[in-house]
């Protein structure tokens, strides 16, 4: 994916191990319409936002299943912000 435009990054407090790859930093690219496929039109869950974040970082959702809650909270906030939504953890706008 060399044509990705990275718009946000997050250094994980606890790196993820995915197969033989150690993931220490997530790079979020600008979302496109295809990234929204299969997203519900109503209220989003943490799982929806986690799967969306996986898509725009280039990892399968299974790579994020063992993410620690402190990192997950930041990742969810970034994903939600990129969708232009209200904050799922504070109830306000991100």
C-alpha positions as a Markdown table, in Angstrom:
| # | Residue | x | y | z |
|---|---|---|---|---|
| 1 | Unk | 0.0 | 0.0 | 0.0 |
| 2 | Unk | 2.6 | 2.5 | -1.0 |
| 3 | Unk | 0.0 | 5.0 | -2.1 |
| 4 | Unk | -1.5 | 5.4 | 1.4 |
| 5 | Unk | -1.5 | 8.9 | 2.9 |
| 6 | Unk | -0.8 | 8.6 | 6.6 |
| 7 | Unk | -2.8 | 11.2 | 8.5 |
| 8 | Unk | -2.4 | 10.0 | 12.1 |
| 9 | Unk | -0.1 | 7.7 | 14.0 |
| 10 | Unk | -0.3 | 6.0 | 17.5 |
| 11 | Unk | 2.7 | 4.4 | 19.3 |
| 12 | Unk | 1.2 | 1.5 | 21.2 |
| 13 | Unk | 1.9 | 1.4 | 25.0 |
| 14 | Unk | 1.9 | -2.4 | 24.7 |
| 15 | Unk | 3.0 | -3.7 | 21.3 |
| 16 | Unk | 0.9 | -6.3 | 19.6 |
| 17 | Unk | 2.2 | -9.6 | 18.3 |
| 18 | Unk | 0.5 | -10.6 | 15.1 |
| 19 | Unk | 2.0 | -13.8 | 13.7 |
| 20 | Unk | 5.7 | -13.1 | 13.3 |
| 21 | Unk | 5.1 | -9.3 | 13.2 |
| 22 | Unk | 5.5 | -7.1 | 16.3 |
| 23 | Unk | 3.3 | -4.0 | 15.9 |
| 24 | Unk | 4.6 | -1.0 | 17.8 |
| 25 | Unk | 3.1 | 1.9 | 15.9 |
| 26 | Unk | -0.2 | 2.2 | 14.0 |
| 27 | Unk | -0.4 | 4.4 | 11.0 |
| 28 | Unk | -3.9 | 5.6 | 10.1 |
| 29 | Unk | -4.5 | 6.5 | 6.5 |
| 30 | Unk | -7.3 | 8.7 | 5.3 |
| 31 | Unk | -10.5 | 6.6 | 5.0 |
| 32 | Unk | -12.2 | 6.1 | 1.7 |
| 33 | Unk | -15.8 | 4.9 | 0.9 |
| 34 | Unk | -14.8 | 1.3 | 0.6 |
| 35 | Unk | -13.7 | 1.4 | 4.3 |
| 36 | Unk | -17.3 | 2.0 | 5.3 |
| 37 | Unk | -18.6 | -1.1 | 3.7 |
| 38 | Unk | -20.5 | -3.3 | 6.2 |
| 39 | Unk | -20.5 | -0.4 | 8.8 |
| 40 | Unk | -24.0 | 0.0 | 10.4 |
| 41 | Unk | -25.8 | 3.2 | 9.7 |
| 42 | Unk | -26.9 | 3.6 | 13.3 |
| 43 | Unk | -24.9 | 3.8 | 16.5 |
| 44 | Unk | -21.4 | 2.3 | 16.2 |
| 45 | Unk | -20.1 | -0.1 | 18.8 |
| 46 | Unk | -16.5 | -0.4 | 20.0 |
| 47 | Unk | -16.2 | -3.5 | 17.8 |
| 48 | Unk | -17.3 | -1.6 | 14.7 |
| 49 | Unk | -14.8 | 1.1 | 15.4 |
| 50 | Unk | -12.0 | -1.4 | 16.2 |
| 51 | Unk | -12.7 | -3.2 | 12.8 |
| 52 | Unk | -12.7 | 0.2 | 11.0 |
| 53 | Unk | -9.4 | 1.1 | 12.7 |
| 54 | Unk | -7.9 | -2.2 | 11.5 |
| 55 | Unk | -9.0 | -1.5 | 8.0 |
| 56 | Unk | -7.5 | 2.0 | 7.8 |
| 57 | Unk | -4.2 | 0.8 | 9.4 |
| 58 | Unk | -3.9 | -2.1 | 7.0 |
| 59 | Unk | -4.3 | -4.9 | 9.5 |
| 60 | Unk | -7.0 | -7.6 | 9.7 |
| 61 | Unk | -9.4 | -7.1 | 12.7 |
| 62 | Unk | -7.9 | -10.2 | 14.3 |
| 63 | Unk | -4.6 | -8.3 | 14.8 |
| 64 | Unk | -6.4 | -6.0 | 17.2 |
| 65 | Unk | -8.2 | -8.7 | 19.3 |
| 66 | Unk | -5.5 | -8.7 | 22.0 |
| 67 | Unk | -5.0 | -4.9 | 22.2 |
| 68 | Unk | -4.8 | -3.6 | 25.8 |
| 69 | Unk | -7.7 | -1.3 | 26.9 |
| 70 | Unk | -5.5 | 1.8 | 27.2 |
| 71 | Unk | -4.4 | 1.5 | 23.6 |
| 72 | Unk | -7.8 | 0.4 | 22.4 |
| 73 | Unk | -9.3 | 3.6 | 23.9 |
| 74 | Unk | -6.9 | 5.8 | 21.9 |
| 75 | Unk | -7.4 | 3.7 | 18.7 |
| 76 | Unk | -11.2 | 4.0 | 19.1 |
| 77 | Unk | -11.0 | 7.8 | 19.6 |
| 78 | Unk | -8.8 | 8.2 | 16.5 |
| 79 | Unk | -11.2 | 6.0 | 14.4 |
| 80 | Unk | -14.2 | 7.9 | 15.7 |
| 81 | Unk | -12.5 | 11.2 | 15.0 |
| 82 | Unk | -11.8 | 10.2 | 11.4 |
| 83 | Unk | -15.5 | 9.3 | 11.0 |
| 84 | Unk | -16.5 | 12.7 | 12.4 |
| 85 | Unk | -18.5 | 11.2 | 15.2 |
| 86 | Unk | -19.2 | 12.0 | 18.9 |
| 87 | Unk | -16.7 | 10.5 | 21.3 |
| 88 | Unk | -17.8 | 7.1 | 22.5 |
| 89 | Unk | -15.8 | 7.4 | 25.8 |
| 90 | Unk | -16.6 | 11.0 | 26.7 |
| 91 | Unk | -19.9 | 11.6 | 25.0 |
| 92 | Unk | -18.6 | 14.8 | 23.5 |
| 93 | Unk | -17.2 | 15.6 | 20.1 |
| 94 | Unk | -13.6 | 14.4 | 19.4 |
